[in-house]
């Protein structure tokens, strides 16, 4: 029941979804029940399309632990262009995050740091575009 209320607030107050809006939801697998409510609420408000982007912590851990050393400092330009396409096409963004805790080895922490920095640098054009407020966005971080 409370997920319905969260979804209502996020869609109606946070993003103010209106008829014809394009919505992109970035989420982790544990948030799927909330995402279902968000999509329902968005479509009830007249959203034209809701796109979903699953970002699973276990898959990210696999990337950190097993990605070949020579790819650590590279981030695919196709991912950057994909995000820019969403933004420039008018998609409103909803991002749902929660902290993930794990007992990573020291070398995993170092690898994760390199990957995070590399992605952050590569995604700078997307961040700049987003901060210029071309689109509506909402970020909910659960602690």
VENKAGI-V263977 format. One record per helix or strand of 3 or more residues. SS is the DSSP state (H for helix, E for strand). FROM is the first residue (numbers start at 1). LEN is the number of residues. Records with the same first field share a line. If there is no record, write none. Layout:
SS: FROM-LEN + FROM-LEN
This chain:
H: 2-13 + 29-16 + 57-10 + 69-3 + 77-12 + 106-17 + 124-8
E: 22-6 + 49-6 + 91-8 + 137-6
